[in-house]
């Protein structure tokens, strides 16, 4: 496990810290915002410059439920062929966060994705290991789930 991801749980507060995951020299590097540990940001090459913000993934942490992806954003300066790679990097980081949270007693060892119905097909094509969740948490949204642990 990488020491670039730190999680801690104390009372009702859970903290997540990510710094240049998976590596300093990776094409796409994920970090949490300094003022919001629930938002992953990915940096990389875009618009002829390095270290540009090219994507975000918003997370919601519940002490007993799956780590939930509630939103995503990709820079319009990314090439079409780069977009799935940037998204995959953020999702892989979120998976590792969910596993780490589970080891400290937060969450159920799953990663869920809250989506507008029009986005479900695109996300399932990219991430075939995410399965539809039967009961939605919010009306008008669809949910995909990936179990990360055996428990």
Secondary structure per residue as TSV (DSSP state, phi and psi in degrees):
chain	resnum	aa	ss	phi	psi
A	1	X	-	360.0	143.9
A	2	X	-	-80.6	141.6
A	3	X	T	-85.7	6.8
A	4	X	T	-78.9	-11.9
A	5	X	E	-117.4	123.5
A	6	X	E	-122.9	133.1
A	7	X	E	-130.6	148.8
A	8	X	E	-149.6	149.8
A	9	X	E	-130.2	126.7
A	10	X	E	-141.2	109.6
A	11	X	T	63.8	-125.8
A	12	X	T	-94.5	0.8
A	13	X	E	-104.4	125.8
A	14	X	E	-114.6	131.5
A	15	X	E	-116.4	140.4
A	16	X	E	-126.8	132.5
A	17	X	E	-134.6	123.2
A	18	X	E	-125.8	132.0
A	19	X	-	-132.1	112.7
A	20	X	S	48.2	51.9
A	21	X	B	-85.8	136.0
A	22	X	S	-88.0	-19.6
A	23	X	-	-160.5	158.0
A	24	X	T	-61.8	-30.8
A	25	X	T	-101.1	12.2
A	26	X	S	-70.7	153.3
A	27	X	S	-60.0	-40.9
A	28	X	S	-123.8	123.9
A	29	X	E	-118.5	129.8
A	30	X	E	-103.4	137.1
A	31	X	E	-143.6	157.6
A	32	X	E	-88.4	154.6
A	33	X	-	-69.3	148.1
A	34	X	S	-64.7	-34.3
A	35	X	S	-98.8	-1.6
A	36	X	-	-150.2	101.0
A	37	X	T	-80.2	8.3
A	38	X	T	-104.4	10.8
A	39	X	E	-128.1	118.5
A	40	X	E	-86.9	137.5
A	41	X	E	-123.8	138.7
A	42	X	E	-114.6	136.0
A	43	X	E	-119.2	148.3
A	44	X	E	-180.0	-161.2
A	45	X	E	-80.1	126.0
A	46	X	E	-162.9	143.9
A	47	X	T	55.7	40.6
A	48	X	T	66.3	21.0
A	49	X	E	-139.5	148.6
A	50	X	E	-88.8	165.7
A	51	X	E	58.0	40.2
A	52	X	E	-97.5	142.9
A	53	X	E	-70.2	119.4
A	54	X	E	-120.8	-5.0
A	55	X	E	-170.6	158.8
A	56	X	E	-140.7	149.0
A	57	X	E	-134.0	122.5
A	58	X	E	-93.7	133.9
A	59	X	E	-118.4	150.3
A	60	X	E	-127.3	130.6
A	61	X	-	-109.5	128.2
A	62	X	-	-124.6	136.8
A	63	X	S	-62.2	-26.6
A	64	X	S	-114.6	-9.6
A	65	X	S	-109.0	-179.8
A	66	X	-	-66.4	151.1
A	67	X	E	-64.1	131.0
A	68	X	E	-115.1	126.4
A	69	X	E	-85.3	117.3
A	70	X	E	-104.3	-13.9
A	71	X	E	-167.0	160.3
A	72	X	E	-146.6	154.0
A	73	X	E	-146.0	135.8
A	74	X	E	-124.7	138.4
A	75	X	-	-64.8	140.3
A	76	X	T	-74.2	-6.5
A	77	X	T	-83.0	-10.0
A	78	X	S	-70.6	143.5
A	79	X	-	-69.8	150.7
A	80	X	H	-56.2	-38.2
A	81	X	H	-74.0	-18.2
A	82	X	H	-84.7	-27.1
A	83	X	H	-54.7	-48.3
A	84	X	H	-62.3	-32.9
A	85	X	H	-69.0	-41.6
A	86	X	H	-64.3	-46.1
A	87	X	H	-62.3	-42.8
A	88	X	H	-62.8	-36.5
A	89	X	H	-63.9	-44.3
A	90	X	H	-66.7	-39.9
A	91	X	H	-67.3	-40.2
A	92	X	H	-61.8	-38.9
A	93	X	H	-66.1	-43.3
A	94	X	H	-61.7	-37.1
A	95	X	H	-62.2	-44.5
A	96	X	H	-65.4	-37.4
A	97	X	H	-62.3	-45.4
A	98	X	H	-59.9	-41.6
A	99	X	H	-63.7	-43.4
A	100	X	H	-66.6	-40.1
A	101	X	H	-59.8	-42.0
A	102	X	H	-61.1	-36.8
A	103	X	H	-68.7	-22.9
A	104	X	T	-100.5	13.1
A	105	X	T	87.2	17.9
A	106	X	-	-115.2	129.8
A	107	X	S	84.5	174.5
A	108	X	-	-110.8	14.2
A	109	X	S	81.1	18.2
A	110	X	E	-121.4	157.8
A	111	X	E	-119.7	126.0
A	112	X	E	-116.9	156.1
A	113	X	E	-129.2	120.0
A	114	X	E	-91.1	123.1
A	115	X	E	-133.6	153.6
A	116	X	E	-71.9	146.3
A	117	X	G	-54.0	-32.7
A	118	X	G	-70.3	-16.3
A	119	X	G	-96.2	-11.1
A	120	X	H	-61.0	-47.0
A	121	X	H	-60.9	-44.0
A	122	X	H	-61.0	-47.4
A	123	X	H	-66.8	-40.3
A	124	X	H	-66.9	-31.4
A	125	X	H	-65.9	-40.0
A	126	X	H	-76.5	-35.3
A	127	X	-	-127.8	79.0
A	128	X	T	-66.2	-19.5
A	129	X	T	-80.9	-3.1
A	130	X	-	-88.5	129.9
A	131	X	E	-110.8	148.8
A	132	X	E	-62.0	141.1
A	133	X	-	-94.3	136.5
A	134	X	S	-66.4	-52.2
A	135	X	S	-104.4	116.7
A	136	X	-	-72.1	149.3
A	137	X	S	-81.7	-33.7
A	138	X	S	-126.4	138.3
A	139	X	T	-62.1	138.3
A	140	X	T	85.2	-2.1
A	141	X	E	-113.7	154.3
A	142	X	E	-114.9	154.9
A	143	X	E	-131.0	137.3
A	144	X	E	-117.6	144.3
A	145	X	E	-133.3	143.3
A	146	X	E	-130.0	122.8
A	147	X	E	-82.7	128.2
A	148	X	-	-105.1	-14.5
A	149	X	S	-124.4	165.0
A	150	X	-	-83.0	-21.9
A	151	X	-	-75.8	360.0
